[in-house]
Amino acid sequence: MPLFGKSQKTPAELVKSLKEAINALETGGDRKAEKAQEDVSKNLVSIKNMLYGSTDSEPPADYVVAQLSQELYNSNLLLLLIQNLQRIDFEGKKHVALIFNNVLRRQIGTRSPTVEYICTKPEILFTLMAGYEDAHPEIALNSGTMLRECARYEALAKIMIHSEEFFKFFRYVEVSTFDIASDAFSTFKELLTRHKLLCAEFLEANYDKFFTQHYQHLLNSENYVTRRQSLKLLGELLLDRHNFTVMTRYISEPENLKLMMNMLKEKSRNIQFEAFHVFKVFVANPNKPKPILDILLRNQSKLVDFLTNFHTDRSEDEQFNDEKAYLIKQIKELKPLQEA
């Protein structure tokens, strides 16, 4: 009995057929493109079913998935699919993401062969990252789904975070389409928080470029959602013990303290609350540099009054109230540094 049944194409035939259809999409006229679109859709469904199984068939055997994956690598089809994502129809785009993520998760023992393959073809990652560009709004969310799956693997996250393309996320998170900006922020956050040591090393090595040149702009954004999300993420980054060196540097800079004190007075209560969680790190620091201490001392009585009346309706939030009481006590007890 034939391995793939009479009517079923082998992995090699499917991949060859899909590659030919994609090439026809790129080069064909209107009528050819229509036929190519149908062929692309049909082949994508067949490959998806080969990986996931369908209602009529059992989940695939390992050797089938292994053959299919190898054909995808050898044909360079993963990159070709991503490069042509905007030409593929709506359902087809979803199928590309399902196929990509399934093959990416494939393991042989402790090895992840697709991760190893993409490490040799970083253009796959950079093409996915460019999916957030304004020119391609229809592929942004599918690109994001695949990027976040890639970000789970440290080797791939490292390539992305250390590339110049990474800094384009500061633009992507502010695009005018809310869904795309939110999706880009989810990917941005995943890259900065998933692999703790990798991220800490990156932030230390790129402190000025990341915080001073780019992140400051997000915190001052005119877009409320961008400001709130960025402030919340900043709090998470500073409070993560792996980022101790970065946190120490951030809370030693007077401009950062001034910004947080201004954000405590924002109209939005949510922004006030997120700013509180960053502000508390400045106050709780037992080794405050003189410029930071001077600002807190100059505003000592105002800060005590302000914090006493700050979000008093959060009576059931024990942690917040404990932290607020601690800050008030710390600020009340502040004294100028003794001259040597």
Salt bridges, closest charged atoms under 4 A:
GLU20 OE2 - LYS16 NZ 2.98
ASP39 OD2 - LYS35 NZ 2.82
ASP39 OD1 - LYS42 NZ 3.89
GLU91 OE2 - LYS94 NZ 3.22
GLU116 OE1 - ARG111 NH2 2.90
GLU133 OE1 - ARG171 NH1 3.03
GLU149 OE2 - ARG105 NH1 3.16
GLU149 OE2 - ARG152 NH1 2.45
GLU164 OE2 - LYS209 NZ 2.84
GLU174 OE1 - HIS217 NE2 2.99
ASP183 OD1 - ARG148 NH1 3.00
GLU190 OE2 - ARG194 NE 2.75
ASP208 OD1 - ARG249 NH2 3.03
GLU236 OE2 - LYS189 NZ 3.39
ASP240 OD2 - LYS196 NZ 3.03
ASP240 OD1 - HIS242 ND1 2.85
GLU253 OE2 - ARG249 NE 3.85
GLU255 OE2 - LYS258 NZ 3.26
GLU266 OE1 - ARG227 NH2 3.06
ASP294 OD2 - LYS290 NZ 2.91
ASP313 OD2 - ARG269 NH2 2.90
GLU323 OE1 - HIS277 ND1 3.81
GLU323 OE1 - LYS280 NZ 3.03
GLU333 OE2 - LYS329 NZ 3.24
